[in-house]
Amino acid sequence: SVDATMLGDTALHIAAELGDQPLARSLLRLNARTDLRNQRQQTAQTVAERAGHAELARLLQPSSTR
C-alpha cells in the first residue's frame, strides 16, 4: 500500500503485518534484512509481535537469538 511504503516498510515488514509466513520465508531465503527499521523505528519482528503473529516474530529474530 502507499501508506506502508511511505512509512519505510519493506516487503518483510508487510509480510510480518499480514502474518504471511510463506512470503516471509521466501524473502528470508532471498537474504531480506531483518535489521531494517521503518519510520516508526520497528523491525519486521516488532511488527509481527505487535500484530499478534508470535510464530512469525520468532522466525524473524536475528539468527544469533533464534
Disulfide bonds with the S-S distance in Angstrom:
none
